[in-house]
Amino acid sequence: MTATMVMGLASILFLFAIIIGVMLAFARFGKGNNPPPVLVWWHGAFAILGFLILLYGAFFVGYPATATTGIVLIALAAIGGLIMHFKYDRRRQLIPVFMVWVHGVVAVVGFVMILYAMLNIADTTRL
């Protein structure tokens, strides 16, 4: 398995997480209450699967520095997501809008860095 394949699979899962994350953000901003739990769990499930696949690739395949930086940013976004869930959502408190924005921006920047590394890697011809 090549680094491109690992990052590609993780990117597909992150794309699903991003789509659901946008739905979560609209639900939080639109109604003035926290989003529905089922969307939160699906968002987390796709993000966790993508992150675990990236970790597998980091330990067993190897990535360029850009992808490694993207993984660190996604890990920071995951920590922010866990804080939003356990500190606010589970206690039935409104999630601060600032945290939603920071979580989303950091995650998307990490995702774009992984995409950039995947598209610029030299081993795309080996499948």
C-alpha positions as CSV (number, residue, x, y, z in Angstrom):
1,M,0.0,0.0,0.0
2,T,1.4,3.4,-1.0
3,A,1.2,6.7,0.9
4,T,-1.0,8.1,-1.8
5,M,-3.5,5.3,-1.3
6,V,-3.6,5.7,2.4
7,M,-4.0,9.4,2.2
8,G,-6.7,9.0,-0.5
9,L,-8.8,6.7,1.6
10,A,-8.4,8.9,4.6
11,S,-9.3,12.0,2.5
12,I,-12.6,10.3,1.4
13,L,-13.5,9.7,5.0
14,F,-12.6,13.2,6.0
15,L,-14.7,14.6,3.1
16,F,-17.7,12.8,4.6
17,A,-16.8,14.3,8.0
18,I,-16.5,17.7,6.5
19,I,-19.9,17.5,4.8
20,I,-21.5,16.5,8.0
21,G,-19.5,19.1,9.9
22,V,-20.9,21.8,7.7
23,M,-24.4,20.5,8.5
24,L,-23.5,20.6,12.2
25,A,-22.3,24.2,11.9
26,F,-25.5,25.3,10.1
27,A,-27.6,23.5,12.8
28,R,-25.7,25.3,15.5
29,F,-25.8,28.7,13.9
30,G,-29.3,28.5,12.5
31,K,-31.4,27.5,15.4
32,G,-29.4,28.8,18.4
33,N,-29.1,25.3,19.9
34,N,-26.7,22.4,19.6
35,P,-26.9,20.1,16.6
36,P,-28.6,16.7,16.8
37,P,-26.5,14.0,18.4
38,V,-26.9,11.5,15.5
39,L,-25.0,14.0,13.2
40,V,-22.4,14.5,15.9
41,W,-21.7,10.8,16.1
42,W,-21.5,10.3,12.4
43,H,-19.2,13.2,12.0
44,G,-16.9,11.8,14.8
45,A,-17.0,8.3,13.3
46,F,-15.9,9.4,9.9
47,A,-13.2,11.7,11.3
48,I,-11.9,9.0,13.7
49,L,-11.7,6.4,10.9
50,G,-9.9,8.8,8.7
51,F,-7.5,9.7,11.5
52,L,-6.7,6.1,12.3
53,I,-6.0,5.3,8.7
54,L,-3.6,8.3,8.6
55,L,-1.9,7.1,11.7
56,Y,-1.5,3.7,10.2
57,G,0.2,5.3,7.1
58,A,2.4,7.5,9.3
59,F,3.8,4.5,11.2
60,F,4.0,1.9,8.4
61,V,4.1,3.7,5.1
62,G,5.6,7.2,5.7
63,Y,4.5,10.6,4.6
64,P,6.0,13.9,3.5
65,A,6.3,16.7,6.1
66,T,3.3,18.5,4.7
67,A,1.1,15.5,5.4
68,T,2.5,15.1,8.9
69,T,1.7,18.7,9.7
70,G,-1.8,18.1,8.4
71,I,-2.1,15.1,10.7
72,V,-1.1,17.3,13.7
73,L,-3.6,19.9,12.7
74,I,-6.4,17.3,12.4
75,A,-5.3,15.9,15.9
76,L,-5.7,19.4,17.3
77,A,-9.1,19.8,15.7
78,A,-10.1,16.4,17.2
79,I,-9.1,17.6,20.6
80,G,-11.2,20.7,20.1
81,G,-14.1,18.5,18.9
82,L,-13.8,16.4,22.1
83,I,-13.8,19.5,24.2
84,M,-16.9,20.8,22.5
85,H,-18.7,17.5,23.0
86,F,-17.8,16.7,26.6
87,K,-17.6,20.2,28.0
88,Y,-20.6,21.7,26.3
89,D,-22.8,19.3,24.4
90,R,-23.1,16.6,27.0
91,R,-23.8,19.1,29.7
92,R,-26.6,20.6,27.6
93,Q,-24.8,24.0,27.2
94,L,-24.5,25.9,24.0
95,I,-21.3,25.3,22.1
96,P,-19.5,28.6,21.7
97,V,-19.5,29.8,18.1
98,F,-15.8,30.7,18.3
99,M,-15.0,27.1,19.1
100,V,-17.0,25.8,16.2
101,W,-15.2,28.2,13.8
102,V,-11.7,27.3,15.2
103,H,-12.5,23.6,15.1
104,G,-13.7,23.8,11.5
105,V,-10.9,26.0,10.2
106,V,-8.1,24.0,11.8
107,A,-9.6,20.7,10.5
108,V,-10.0,22.0,6.9
109,V,-6.5,23.4,6.8
110,G,-5.2,20.0,8.0
111,F,-7.3,18.3,5.3
112,V,-6.0,20.6,2.6
113,M,-2.4,19.9,3.7
114,I,-3.1,16.2,3.4
115,L,-4.7,16.6,0.0
116,Y,-1.7,18.8,-1.2
117,A,0.8,16.1,0.0
118,M,-1.2,13.3,-1.6
119,L,-1.4,15.1,-5.0
120,N,2.3,16.1,-5.0
121,I,3.8,12.8,-3.9
122,A,6.1,11.0,-6.3
123,D,4.7,7.5,-6.0
124,T,1.3,8.0,-7.6
125,T,2.2,5.7,-10.5
126,R,2.7,2.6,-8.2
127,L,-0.7,1.2,-7.4
